[in-house]
Amino acid sequence: MIAPSYKKQILIILFALLLIGFVFTAKAQSNFTEQINYQGKLAASSSVAVEDGTKCMKFRLMDDLTGGGEIWSEVWTTTTLYATTTNGLFSVMLGSISSLSNVDFNQALYLEVSFDPDCDGTYEELFSPRKTLGAVPAAFEAAKLGGKTEAAFSTLAENENISGEWTF
């Protein structure tokens, strides 16, 4: 027979082992954040950083380095969100206001940034040149399946039928 004082210790140990088992068998899961982190620095023409605080900015994805058409836009103002600067530096998550989920990223895209110093709806500062959007390291892997590119897989045309046996 186990002494009553040891029963409590045994129960605590069993509970701890059970909890550890749940922790180590849980799958690592992460949701994909459909936003793009963009950072920049705002400075006056004298290269002195703008004062700390909230700023009104507009961000647009364009389909050409100059001219072209707007693919997506987002405005950070009093009615949405401000871009906040510290020592002139700001960091925003593009897609926080206007979803990026319908943007076709399978093309060359260029980010255009505008600044409205007075937050009056007139974007006096248009930063040039536009920034080319590049891929992040995870996107290189996302373009593959098991290390193979799409060219390594067979494809079917629309309404195409295949008959016969397949060997795997």
Backbone bond lengths (Angstrom), bond angles and torsions (degrees), N, CA, C in turn:
res aa  C-N    CA-C-N  psi(-1)  N-CA   C-N-CA  omega(-1)  CA-C   N-CA-C  phi
1 M - - - 1.442 - - 1.529 109.38 -
2 I 1.331 116.63 136.92 1.458 122.73 -179.38 1.518 108.77 -87.29
3 A 1.312 115.28 133.99 1.463 120.24 179.86 1.518 109.32 -65.03
4 P 1.363 118.45 144.81 1.473 122.60 -177.60 1.526 113.20 -56.46
5 S 1.327 118.42 -32.84 1.472 119.76 -179.08 1.526 111.42 -69.01
6 Y 1.346 116.47 -29.36 1.469 119.71 179.02 1.521 111.87 -80.79
7 K 1.338 118.39 -25.73 1.465 121.37 179.83 1.526 110.71 -60.18
8 K 1.326 116.31 -42.01 1.456 120.67 -179.87 1.534 110.40 -64.36
9 Q 1.334 117.41 -42.72 1.463 121.50 179.27 1.521 110.83 -65.07
10 I 1.318 116.81 -40.62 1.467 120.92 179.37 1.527 109.96 -64.59
11 L 1.327 117.42 -41.86 1.463 121.01 178.79 1.535 111.11 -63.36
12 I 1.324 116.69 -40.77 1.471 120.35 178.86 1.521 110.20 -64.59
13 I 1.312 117.76 -42.48 1.465 121.68 179.06 1.526 110.66 -64.52
14 L 1.332 117.59 -43.90 1.468 120.69 178.17 1.524 111.23 -62.70
15 F 1.322 116.80 -40.81 1.461 120.74 178.24 1.532 110.22 -63.67
16 A 1.333 117.31 -43.23 1.467 121.34 178.61 1.524 111.07 -62.23
17 L 1.332 117.21 -42.74 1.465 120.56 178.38 1.527 110.89 -64.26
18 L 1.316 116.83 -39.96 1.464 121.06 178.11 1.529 110.23 -63.37
19 L 1.326 116.21 -44.22 1.461 120.80 178.78 1.527 111.05 -63.23
20 I 1.306 117.96 -43.65 1.465 122.05 177.44 1.526 110.30 -61.30
21 G 1.320 116.94 -39.02 1.461 120.85 177.92 1.512 111.86 -61.83
22 F 1.329 117.74 -40.67 1.461 120.80 177.27 1.516 111.71 -65.96
23 V 1.311 116.99 -40.33 1.463 121.08 -178.91 1.520 110.94 -63.78
24 F 1.333 117.36 -44.72 1.460 120.01 -175.81 1.522 113.28 -80.35
25 T 1.314 118.47 -15.48 1.466 119.19 177.77 1.519 112.41 -97.60
26 A 1.321 117.69 -8.76 1.462 120.25 178.89 1.529 108.97 -69.36
27 K 1.308 115.89 140.41 1.457 121.11 178.83 1.522 109.49 -82.26
28 A 1.313 115.33 142.73 1.459 119.98 175.11 1.518 107.65 -76.48
29 Q 1.308 115.96 122.22 1.447 120.25 -179.40 1.517 108.90 -129.31
30 S 1.305 114.87 145.77 1.449 119.78 178.42 1.520 108.05 -145.43
31 N 1.305 115.83 135.69 1.454 119.82 175.64 1.517 109.06 -84.58
32 F 1.303 115.68 144.72 1.451 121.74 178.05 1.525 108.59 -78.04
33 T 1.312 117.26 124.99 1.455 122.01 177.86 1.518 108.10 -90.18
34 E 1.317 116.36 115.48 1.464 120.66 -178.49 1.524 110.35 -85.52
35 Q 1.320 114.98 59.20 1.453 121.43 178.25 1.528 108.65 -140.57
36 I 1.318 115.77 157.72 1.457 121.77 179.66 1.520 108.36 -118.52
37 N 1.317 116.75 124.20 1.457 120.73 176.81 1.531 108.61 -77.49
38 Y 1.326 115.67 125.88 1.462 120.11 177.66 1.518 108.33 -129.34
39 Q 1.328 116.03 132.70 1.454 121.60 -179.42 1.510 109.29 -126.99
40 G 1.311 115.36 148.13 1.456 119.75 178.54 1.510 111.20 -158.31
41 K 1.327 115.75 -178.44 1.455 121.41 177.87 1.515 108.63 -133.43
42 L 1.323 115.12 131.26 1.454 121.37 176.27 1.522 108.57 -102.04
43 A 1.327 115.51 126.58 1.461 120.47 179.78 1.520 108.75 -138.08
44 A 1.322 115.87 151.67 1.457 121.65 175.42 1.527 108.55 -73.23
45 S 1.327 116.10 171.21 1.467 119.83 -179.01 1.527 111.96 -60.46
46 S 1.338 117.22 -20.62 1.467 121.09 178.12 1.529 111.31 -85.43
47 S 1.333 116.98 9.13 1.466 124.81 -179.60 1.524 113.29 68.73
48 V 1.319 116.94 13.00 1.463 121.53 175.55 1.528 107.59 -87.27
49 A 1.323 116.27 133.39 1.466 121.04 -178.81 1.522 110.54 -60.37
50 V 1.337 116.22 143.81 1.464 120.37 175.55 1.524 108.51 -64.83
51 E 1.309 115.79 160.02 1.463 119.55 -179.01 1.524 110.41 -66.67
52 D 1.325 114.86 152.02 1.465 120.78 178.65 1.522 109.99 -62.62
53 G 1.317 115.80 146.06 1.459 119.94 176.33 1.503 112.68 146.20
54 T 1.327 114.47 -165.83 1.457 121.11 -177.46 1.521 109.89 -92.18
55 K 1.326 115.33 139.88 1.465 121.28 -176.55 1.525 109.93 -130.39
56 C 1.339 115.39 150.58 1.460 121.74 176.53 1.530 108.58 -98.24
57 M 1.335 115.17 125.89 1.460 120.23 -177.37 1.520 110.17 -139.65
58 K 1.317 114.96 156.60 1.469 121.45 176.39 1.517 107.83 -127.05
59 F 1.320 114.99 136.84 1.466 122.02 179.39 1.527 107.64 -123.93
60 R 1.336 115.89 134.11 1.467 120.72 178.66 1.523 109.92 -135.50
61 L 1.320 116.26 139.91 1.465 121.59 170.28 1.519 106.62 -97.31
62 M 1.330 114.69 126.02 1.455 121.19 -176.78 1.528 108.99 -118.01
63 D 1.342 116.08 157.68 1.461 119.52 -178.26 1.530 113.48 -96.79
64 D 1.325 117.66 10.54 1.460 121.01 177.59 1.530 108.82 -150.26
65 L 1.319 116.90 152.28 1.460 121.41 -179.37 1.525 111.55 -64.44
66 T 1.331 116.69 -36.96 1.469 122.17 174.48 1.519 106.89 -132.78
67 G 1.302 117.73 139.87 1.459 120.35 -177.27 1.511 109.68 69.93
68 G 1.342 116.45 -138.52 1.458 120.47 177.91 1.513 112.82 76.13
69 G 1.314 114.75 -173.34 1.457 120.89 -177.19 1.517 112.23 -112.44
70 E 1.316 114.45 153.56 1.456 121.07 177.91 1.527 109.94 -79.64
71 I 1.317 116.09 129.00 1.461 122.52 178.42 1.528 110.53 -96.60
72 W 1.319 115.89 -34.26 1.473 122.31 -175.63 1.517 108.27 -160.99
73 S 1.340 116.98 151.90 1.465 119.45 174.34 1.523 110.15 -149.33
74 E 1.325 113.34 159.74 1.458 120.63 180.00 1.524 107.07 -152.53
75 V 1.327 116.67 133.46 1.455 122.10 -178.72 1.519 109.00 -115.75
76 W 1.318 116.00 127.04 1.466 122.82 178.72 1.528 107.43 -103.68
77 T 1.354 116.51 103.21 1.466 122.39 -177.10 1.528 109.86 -140.62
78 T 1.325 114.44 -169.39 1.469 120.68 179.44 1.526 112.18 -61.51
79 T 1.336 118.19 -29.19 1.465 120.45 -177.83 1.523 113.02 -88.30
80 T 1.316 118.69 -10.07 1.466 121.13 179.20 1.524 108.94 -119.82
81 L 1.289 117.26 -95.35 1.468 125.34 175.22 1.511 107.44 -138.85
82 Y 1.291 116.06 150.45 1.463 119.90 171.44 1.518 109.20 -93.40
83 A 1.325 116.01 154.39 1.459 121.19 165.42 1.527 104.69 -88.92
84 T 1.307 117.59 128.79 1.456 121.83 -176.64 1.527 109.82 -103.86
85 T 1.345 115.80 131.13 1.458 120.26 179.82 1.532 111.05 -107.94
86 T 1.314 114.38 144.39 1.462 123.31 171.65 1.527 105.89 -133.94
87 N 1.326 116.59 117.22 1.464 121.76 -174.01 1.533 111.19 55.88
88 G 1.327 115.90 32.33 1.463 121.71 179.57 1.514 114.29 86.03
89 L 1.324 117.21 -14.11 1.466 121.05 -177.76 1.517 111.04 -84.95
90 F 1.332 116.39 140.67 1.455 120.97 175.17 1.525 109.24 -136.32
91 S 1.296 115.79 156.66 1.461 122.67 176.42 1.518 107.44 -142.17
92 V 1.327 116.68 125.22 1.465 121.59 -179.76 1.525 109.36 -127.94
93 M 1.296 115.57 155.10 1.465 121.97 173.55 1.522 107.39 -105.29
94 L 1.328 116.02 97.94 1.460 120.44 179.14 1.520 108.93 -63.71
95 G 1.300 115.80 134.55 1.453 121.18 -174.98 1.521 111.35 103.27
96 S 1.328 117.58 -2.45 1.464 121.56 177.60 1.519 111.47 -69.55
97 I 1.331 116.70 -30.33 1.467 121.75 -176.23 1.528 110.59 -105.20
98 S 1.314 116.47 -51.12 1.470 122.83 178.78 1.522 107.91 -113.03
99 S 1.306 116.78 120.40 1.457 121.47 -176.01 1.531 111.98 -59.17
100 L 1.319 114.47 142.67 1.464 121.58 175.62 1.531 112.17 -95.78
101 S 1.327 117.24 2.27 1.464 120.57 -171.89 1.533 113.49 -63.34
102 N 1.321 118.84 -24.04 1.467 120.61 -179.44 1.526 113.51 -97.22
103 V 1.325 117.08 4.18 1.463 120.28 179.53 1.524 109.29 -79.77
104 D 1.336 116.19 132.38 1.459 121.77 176.07 1.526 107.77 -85.93
105 F 1.326 116.50 102.35 1.452 121.13 -179.07 1.522 112.08 -84.93
106 N 1.318 117.45 5.14 1.457 121.21 178.59 1.534 109.93 -88.68
107 Q 1.305 116.27 48.38 1.457 123.95 179.48 1.531 107.54 -161.97
108 A 1.299 116.10 165.37 1.466 119.97 175.59 1.523 108.52 -71.64
109 L 1.331 116.66 128.36 1.464 121.78 178.73 1.520 109.48 -128.98
110 Y 1.325 115.31 149.76 1.455 122.04 -175.93 1.527 108.73 -130.92
111 L 1.328 116.16 132.55 1.459 121.40 -179.50 1.521 109.98 -92.17
112 E 1.333 114.72 126.30 1.458 121.85 175.88 1.525 107.63 -109.33
113 V 1.327 116.81 131.55 1.459 122.47 -177.97 1.522 108.98 -120.24
114 S 1.346 115.66 131.05 1.465 121.50 177.47 1.522 109.01 -124.99
115 F 1.332 116.32 150.78 1.460 122.59 -177.02 1.527 109.08 -127.01
116 D 1.317 115.79 133.21 1.458 123.20 177.24 1.533 107.79 -113.77
117 P 1.340 118.04 90.47 1.469 120.48 -173.94 1.529 114.04 -58.76
118 D 1.329 117.48 -31.36 1.468 120.52 -177.36 1.524 113.10 -95.64
119 C 1.340 117.27 -2.95 1.478 122.07 -176.30 1.528 111.60 51.63
120 D 1.340 115.42 41.77 1.464 119.91 -179.93 1.530 112.47 -107.40
121 G 1.339 116.66 8.78 1.464 120.54 179.02 1.516 113.62 91.27
122 T 1.336 117.94 -2.13 1.454 122.14 177.24 1.522 108.06 -108.58
123 Y 1.299 116.05 115.45 1.474 121.52 -176.93 1.522 108.76 -90.72
124 E 1.347 114.41 89.53 1.458 121.07 -175.67 1.523 112.84 -70.71
125 E 1.310 117.41 -28.83 1.461 121.59 -175.94 1.528 109.97 -105.85
126 L 1.325 116.65 114.80 1.457 123.03 174.39 1.517 106.91 -111.99
127 F 1.320 117.31 112.69 1.457 120.65 -175.29 1.524 110.08 -78.96
128 S 1.323 114.52 136.58 1.452 120.62 -175.35 1.519 108.29 -135.88
129 P 1.290 118.79 145.77 1.466 127.40 -0.18 1.524 111.11 -80.02
130 R 1.320 115.09 168.32 1.458 120.17 173.14 1.527 108.86 -63.80
131 K 1.305 115.81 152.22 1.467 121.27 -179.20 1.523 109.97 -95.24
132 T 1.322 116.22 129.08 1.465 120.95 176.83 1.517 109.08 -72.59
133 L 1.322 116.86 130.48 1.462 119.84 175.36 1.514 108.61 -78.66
134 G 1.300 116.04 129.64 1.459 121.83 177.36 1.516 109.42 -112.23
135 A 1.297 115.88 175.29 1.460 121.50 -179.47 1.525 109.90 -86.39
136 V 1.313 115.43 151.81 1.462 121.16 171.42 1.524 106.90 -94.87
137 P 1.324 119.07 158.54 1.465 120.46 -176.77 1.534 114.24 -52.84
138 A 1.321 118.51 -37.04 1.463 120.38 -179.43 1.527 111.69 -63.48
139 A 1.328 116.85 -29.74 1.461 119.44 -179.47 1.520 112.09 -67.94
140 F 1.320 117.33 -29.68 1.459 119.42 177.53 1.524 110.11 -63.97
141 E 1.311 117.30 -40.18 1.463 120.71 178.24 1.522 110.71 -73.41
142 A 1.321 117.11 -34.16 1.457 120.71 179.66 1.527 111.38 -64.86
143 A 1.325 117.42 -23.34 1.456 121.87 178.93 1.522 111.86 -78.98
144 K 1.329 116.72 -2.31 1.459 121.19 -178.76 1.527 109.77 -123.30
145 L 1.299 115.62 160.69 1.452 121.66 173.53 1.514 106.86 -126.85
146 G 1.311 115.55 111.30 1.455 119.61 -178.05 1.516 112.23 62.09
147 G 1.338 116.81 32.03 1.455 120.57 179.09 1.516 113.80 84.47
148 K 1.330 117.62 -1.56 1.465 120.79 -179.60 1.523 109.76 -105.20
149 T 1.324 115.73 141.63 1.459 119.62 177.56 1.522 109.02 -81.40
150 E 1.321 116.13 168.56 1.461 120.01 -177.31 1.534 112.95 -60.73
151 A 1.322 118.39 -25.25 1.457 121.61 179.62 1.526 111.82 -65.92
152 A 1.338 118.14 -19.91 1.459 121.53 -178.50 1.532 112.30 -82.25
153 F 1.329 117.02 -4.63 1.460 120.62 -178.02 1.520 110.18 -112.29
154 S 1.308 115.78 149.98 1.460 118.69 177.96 1.520 108.74 -80.33
155 T 1.303 115.01 153.51 1.457 120.80 178.61 1.514 109.05 -129.16
156 L 1.293 114.82 155.97 1.464 121.35 177.49 1.515 108.98 -114.58
157 A 1.310 115.09 141.36 1.453 119.12 173.28 1.527 107.66 -76.38
158 E 1.305 116.68 162.97 1.461 120.71 179.69 1.528 109.84 -59.26
159 N 1.315 117.11 132.78 1.471 125.24 179.68 1.531 113.24 64.06
160 E 1.332 118.25 21.02 1.464 121.24 178.42 1.524 109.24 -86.74
161 N 1.326 116.45 136.52 1.465 121.88 177.97 1.522 109.19 -112.30
162 I 1.313 115.37 145.63 1.459 121.33 176.42 1.527 107.21 -124.30
163 S 1.308 115.71 132.85 1.449 118.70 177.79 1.521 108.74 -120.38
164 G 1.309 116.91 163.46 1.453 120.92 179.52 1.521 110.68 110.93
165 E 1.314 115.35 -167.92 1.446 120.73 -177.44 1.505 111.40 -102.76
166 W 1.311 116.26 147.45 1.449 123.16 176.70 1.505 107.95 -116.42
167 T 1.303 116.73 133.50 1.466 120.71 177.65 1.523 108.66 -113.41
168 F 1.324 114.55 132.12 1.479 118.90 -179.38 1.501 109.47 -114.03
